[in-house]
Amino acid sequence: MSVAQNTGFRKAVRQLLVAAAACTVVAGGAAFAVASDSEPVTPQTIAGVAEDNGWPVVPPKPTPTN
């Protein structure tokens, strides 16, 4: 192997290791962010569309009589 081939191989391996480390950090941060919310999440509903969830229901618009 020549010096140029050796340098290119080392550069490729270095870049691969940096990319793998960056992906691990991002995945770890995402897992931590998801795991830190321990309380259950209630589904969000739009007022007037969902069943009786305690929100005011928007009445339909009346039709004109003329």
C-alpha positions in Angstrom: 0.0 0.0 0.0 1.2 3.4 -0.8 1.1 6.3 1.6 -1.7 8.0 -0.4 -3.9 4.8 -0.2 -3.2 4.5 3.5 -4.1 8.2 4.2 -7.4 7.8 2.2 -8.3 4.7 4.1 -7.6 6.4 7.5 -9.7 9.4 6.5 -12.6 7.2 5.5 -12.5 5.3 8.7 -12.2 8.5 10.7 -15.2 10.0 9.0 -17.2 6.8 9.5 -16.4 6.9 13.2 -17.3 10.5 13.6 -20.7 9.9 11.8 -21.4 6.9 14.0 -20.6 8.9 17.2 -22.9 11.8 16.0 -25.7 9.4 15.3 -25.3 7.8 18.7 -25.4 11.2 20.4 -28.6 12.2 18.5 -30.3 8.9 19.2 -29.4 9.1 22.9 -30.7 12.6 23.2 -34.0 11.6 21.5 -34.3 8.6 23.8 -33.7 10.8 26.8 -36.2 13.4 25.7 -38.9 10.7 25.2 -38.2 8.9 28.4 -38.2 12.1 30.6 -41.9 12.6 30.0 -43.3 10.0 32.4 -46.9 11.2 32.8 -49.4 9.9 30.3 -50.3 12.2 27.4 -54.0 12.8 26.9 -55.2 13.1 23.3 -56.0 16.6 22.1 -59.4 17.3 20.7 -60.9 20.2 18.8 -63.8 22.0 20.6 -67.2 21.2 19.1 -65.9 18.1 17.2 -65.3 15.6 20.0 -67.8 14.0 22.2 -68.6 15.6 25.6 -65.2 16.4 27.0 -66.2 19.4 29.0 -65.4 21.9 26.2 -68.1 24.2 24.8 -69.8 22.9 21.7 -70.1 25.4 18.9 -73.7 25.6 17.8 -74.4 25.3 14.0 -75.1 28.5 12.1 -78.8 29.2 11.7 -80.2 29.3 8.2 -81.7 32.6 7.0 -85.5 32.7 6.9 -85.9 35.1 3.9 
